[in-house]
Amino acid sequence: MPLSLVIGILLFSLFLKRGKWKAGLQIFAVALLIFCSNSVITDRIFKLWEIPVTPIESISNSKKVGVVLTGVVRKEKLPHDRVYFSEGADRILHAVQLYQAGKIQKVVITGGKGSFSESPIREAPQLKQVLLMCAIPEQDILIESESRNTRQNAQYTAPILKEKFPDYDYLLITSAFHMRRSLACFEKEGINAKAFSTDFKTGDYPPRLTSYFFPSPNAIFRWHVLIKELMGIAAYKLMGYI
């Protein structure tokens, strides 16, 4: 996270003797903090990374499966008698909207516990319950609840799509910042899916005047999201996953 980097640089500078390096590192840390906390700058950079929105009316009425990636449920919260959503809940809500609009006829939810989760709860079955509450018939819902990361989402879902829906088109539904890696993973498994981005971190209205001058903690968080995703793509490329 950029804030951790800024703090680390400032702490390191305390151990340096007085001189150009000490002052230079402190100036750099402050400049980095100002840059990363400016929501106007962050918004423009993030918008270059996000896969743009797809208008619902532009989607053809051919047979389609909506493939929903999980990662939107807080599994550590008790009791487990409901679904606790975190950011990105519109992944599943937009799938509902697409189904009700007749743009997709089947929904496949892919995702289990997550790589670092100690909770016994798996996301796909929980999100299935949300679809059922939204009056989507159970026969139109399939789940894959063993995958723990994006690569496994693609690995474990691809055989389902090829076996059960070989003559369908595929619509990949995940967060806009996460779409590039997701598409690449599914393409690696022989699935040519089209993007339907959700969970946008950017807006389309002009920024307020105050946004140019006042720091934003949300801007720093968005940098954290972007850097994490870039590191994920780099790691996947090195491992040959994409």
C-alpha positions as a printed NumPy array, in Angstrom:
array([[  0.   ,   0.   ,   0.   ],
       [  1.439,   3.447,  -0.891],
       [  0.912,   4.679,   2.666],
       [  3.1  ,   1.856,   3.976],
       [  5.789,   2.817,   1.469],
       [  5.652,   6.466,   2.553],
       [  5.922,   5.52 ,   6.224],
       [  8.781,   3.129,   5.46 ],
       [ 10.733,   5.821,   3.6  ],
       [ 10.226,   8.336,   6.402],
       [ 11.318,   5.832,   9.047],
       [ 14.38 ,   4.892,   7.006],
       [ 15.312,   8.568,   6.656],
       [ 15.428,   8.896,  10.451],
       [ 18.433,   6.576,  10.57 ],
       [ 20.4  ,   8.582,   8.026],
       [ 22.824,  11.288,   8.998],
       [ 21.863,  14.807,   8.124],
       [ 22.528,  15.522,   4.501],
       [ 21.127,  15.434,   0.989],
       [ 19.903,  11.829,   1.192],
       [ 17.932,  12.424,   4.373],
       [ 16.23 ,  15.559,   3.078],
       [ 15.75 ,  14.051,  -0.355],
       [ 14.011,  10.946,   0.986],
       [ 11.704,  13.013,   3.176],
       [ 10.757,  15.283,   0.279],
       [ 10.179,  12.242,  -1.927],
       [  7.951,  10.614,   0.695],
       [  5.8  ,  13.727,   1.051],
       [  5.585,  14.157,  -2.732],
       [  4.58 ,  10.506,  -3.125],
       [  1.88 ,  10.909,  -0.486],
       [  0.504,  14.007,  -2.203],
       [  0.522,  12.27 ,  -5.584],
       [ -1.151,   9.063,  -4.396],
       [ -3.789,  10.873,  -2.326],
       [ -4.942,  13.108,  -5.174],
       [ -8.243,  11.629,  -6.341],
       [ -8.139,  13.409,  -9.723],
       [ -4.784,  11.856, -10.642],
       [ -5.776,   8.456,  -9.267],
       [ -9.102,   8.502, -11.097],
       [ -7.494,   9.211, -14.459],
       [ -4.833,   6.526, -14.064],
       [ -7.308,   3.961, -12.751],
       [ -9.701,   4.67 , -15.607],
       [ -6.974,   3.702, -18.078],
       [ -6.741,   0.306, -16.385],
       [-10.398,  -0.562, -15.869],
       [-12.184,  -2.41 , -18.664],
       [-15.   ,  -0.012, -19.677],
       [-18.676,  -0.526, -18.94 ],
       [-20.826,  -2.531, -21.362],
       [-24.318,  -1.071, -21.892],
       [-26.886,  -3.795, -21.281],
       [-28.862,  -2.896, -24.39 ],
       [-25.754,  -3.483, -26.535],
       [-25.622,  -7.179, -25.576],
       [-27.1  ,  -9.485, -28.182],
       [-29.913, -11.883, -27.346],
       [-27.981, -15.014, -28.299],
       [-27.73 , -17.858, -25.786],
       [-25.328, -16.793, -23.048],
       [-23.908, -17.987, -19.759],
       [-22.964, -15.387, -17.191],
       [-19.815, -16.483, -15.344],
       [-19.629, -14.699, -11.989],
       [-16.341, -14.607, -10.106],
       [-16.626, -14.479,  -6.329],
       [-14.558, -12.498,  -3.842],
       [-17.416, -10.294,  -2.648],
       [-18.511, -12.027,   0.573],
       [-17.228, -11.482,   4.113],
       [-16.903, -15.058,   5.294],
       [-15.386, -14.275,   8.695],
       [-18.532, -12.601,  10.067],
       [-20.924, -14.599,  12.286],
       [-23.63 , -15.863,  12.327],
       [-23.68 , -17.574,   8.94 ],
       [-27.437, -17.186,   8.535],
       [-27.121, -14.475,   5.891],
       [-24.723, -13.141,   3.247],
       [-22.393, -10.35 ,   4.356],
       [-21.312,  -8.477,   1.248],
       [-18.05 ,  -6.61 ,   0.886],
       [-17.058,  -4.387,  -2.04 ],
       [-17.905,  -5.792,  -5.44 ],
       [-21.411,  -7.022,  -4.594],
       [-22.653,  -5.735,  -7.942],
       [-20.904,  -8.717,  -9.555],
       [-23.829, -10.863,  -8.448],
       [-26.451,  -8.112,  -8.592],
       [-25.589,  -7.266, -12.186],
       [-25.831, -10.957, -13.029],
       [-29.379, -10.857, -11.677],
       [-30.13 ,  -7.818, -13.809],
       [-28.701,  -9.481, -16.923],
       [-30.759, -12.612, -16.308],
       [-33.977, -10.675, -15.714],
       [-33.31 ,  -8.662, -18.89 ],
       [-32.972, -11.892, -20.875],
       [-29.331, -11.227, -21.768],
       [-28.078, -14.395, -20.058],
       [-29.984, -17.646, -19.622],
       [-27.628, -19.474, -17.246],
       [-25.437, -18.34 , -14.366],
       [-22.245, -20.09 , -13.286],
       [-20.773, -18.904,  -9.986],
       [-17.135, -19.812,  -9.421],
       [-15.269, -19.486,  -6.135],
       [-14.626, -21.295,  -2.897],
       [-12.912, -20.17 ,   0.27 ],
       [-10.112, -17.994,  -1.081],
       [ -6.401, -18.666,  -0.748],
       [ -5.954, -17.252,   2.76 ],
       [ -9.385, -17.755,   4.295],
       [ -9.76 , -19.869,   7.422],
       [-13.555, -19.725,   7.281],
       [-15.416, -22.946,   6.366],
       [-17.852, -20.901,   4.283],
       [-17.593, -21.16 ,   0.506],
       [-18.782, -18.207,  -1.535],
       [-20.448, -19.841,  -4.525],
       [-23.185, -21.6  ,  -2.506],
       [-23.883, -18.389,  -0.607],
       [-24.247, -16.377,  -3.793],
       [-26.48 , -19.082,  -5.222],
       [-28.886, -18.407,  -2.359],
       [-28.926, -14.737,  -3.361],
       [-29.897, -15.693,  -6.925],
       [-32.648, -17.958,  -5.626],
       [-34.008, -15.124,  -3.482],
       [-34.08 , -13.037,  -6.657],
       [-36.413, -15.631,  -8.265],
       [-33.835, -17.15 , -10.622],
       [-34.755, -20.836, -11.122],
       [-32.357, -23.32 ,  -9.569],
       [-31.971, -25.211, -12.848],
       [-30.413, -22.094, -14.367],
       [-27.713, -21.827, -11.667],
       [-24.498, -23.836, -11.493],
       [-21.766, -23.422,  -8.919],
       [-18.09 , -24.291,  -8.722],
       [-16.958, -24.   ,  -5.09 ],
       [-13.442, -25.476,  -5.027],
       [-11.357, -22.722,  -6.649],
       [ -9.268, -20.479,  -4.405],
       [ -7.924, -17.901,  -6.868],
       [ -8.493, -16.462, -10.331],
       [ -6.445, -19.1  , -12.096],
       [ -8.444, -21.898, -10.483],
       [-11.681, -20.056, -11.291],
       [-10.797, -20.51 , -14.944],
       [ -9.339, -24.012, -14.572],
       [-12.333, -25.46 , -12.772],
       [-15.028, -23.562, -14.669],
       [-13.775, -24.192, -18.205],
       [-14.687, -27.942, -18.209],
       [-18.194, -27.091, -16.954],
       [-18.735, -24.585, -19.741],
       [-17.343, -26.883, -22.428],
       [-19.404, -29.862, -21.298],
       [-22.742, -28.286, -20.407],
       [-22.849, -25.158, -22.571],
       [-20.715, -25.776, -25.673],
       [-23.027, -23.806, -27.959],
       [-23.418, -20.784, -25.67 ],
       [-21.568, -17.487, -25.604],
       [-19.847, -16.608, -22.329],
       [-20.077, -13.331, -20.439],
       [-17.445, -12.904, -17.746],
       [-18.739, -10.854, -14.817],
       [-16.178,  -9.461, -12.394],
       [-14.719,  -6.181, -11.173],
       [-13.427,  -3.795, -13.825],
       [ -9.939,  -3.667, -12.265],
       [ -9.803,  -7.479, -12.141],
       [-11.105,  -8.118, -15.643],
       [ -7.803,  -8.156, -17.555],
       [ -6.33 , -10.958, -15.454],
       [ -9.611, -12.873, -15.434],
       [-10.038, -12.776, -19.211],
       [ -6.43 , -13.901, -19.679],
       [ -6.908, -16.867, -17.316],
       [-10.064, -18.03 , -19.099],
       [ -8.448, -17.571, -22.502],
       [ -5.561, -19.765, -21.317],
       [ -8.147, -22.489, -20.641],
       [ -9.674, -22.153, -24.109],
       [-12.673, -20.047, -23.08 ],
       [-13.262, -16.998, -25.257],
       [-15.397, -14.884, -22.952],
       [-16.578, -11.32 , -23.323],
       [-16.161,  -8.814, -20.524],
       [-18.985,  -7.41 , -18.441],
       [-17.234,  -5.176, -15.95 ],
       [-18.699,  -4.315, -12.555],
       [-17.508,  -2.733,  -9.299],
       [-16.028,   0.363, -10.909],
       [-13.649,   2.419,  -8.779],
       [-13.971,   5.444, -11.067],
       [-16.81 ,   7.764, -11.979],
       [-17.777,   9.575, -15.16 ],
       [-18.774,  12.991, -13.82 ],
       [-16.238,  15.855, -13.711],
       [-14.375,  16.039, -10.394],
       [-15.268,  18.671,  -7.862],
       [-12.907,  21.617,  -7.534],
       [-11.885,  20.528,  -4.042],
       [-10.716,  17.17 ,  -5.419],
       [ -7.768,  18.908,  -7.07 ],
       [ -6.407,  20.221,  -3.773],
       [ -7.538,  18.054,  -0.863],
       [ -6.107,  14.558,  -0.206],
       [ -8.383,  11.546,  -0.318],
       [ -7.878,   8.307,   1.663],
       [ -9.972,   6.542,  -0.986],
       [ -7.418,   7.531,  -3.615],
       [ -4.668,   5.852,  -1.604],
       [ -6.789,   2.711,  -1.291],
       [ -7.36 ,   2.623,  -5.048],
       [ -3.595,   2.691,  -5.58 ],
       [ -3.366,  -0.304,  -3.271],
       [ -5.953,  -2.156,  -5.401],
       [ -4.175,  -1.291,  -8.66 ],
       [ -0.686,  -2.2  ,  -7.442],
       [ -1.969,  -5.494,  -6.031],
       [ -3.592,  -6.35 ,  -9.372],
       [ -0.456,  -5.433, -11.35 ],
       [  1.623,  -7.639,  -9.066],
       [ -0.91 , -10.425,  -9.558],
       [ -0.626, -10.2  , -13.334],
       [  3.182, -10.156, -13.14 ],
       [  3.167, -13.245, -10.9  ],
       [  0.708, -15.064, -13.187],
       [  2.87 , -14.322, -16.212],
       [  5.998, -15.61 , -14.458],
       [  4.164, -18.806, -13.441],
       [  2.757, -19.298, -16.94 ],
       [ -0.863, -18.999, -15.799],
       [ -1.675, -16.434, -18.479]])
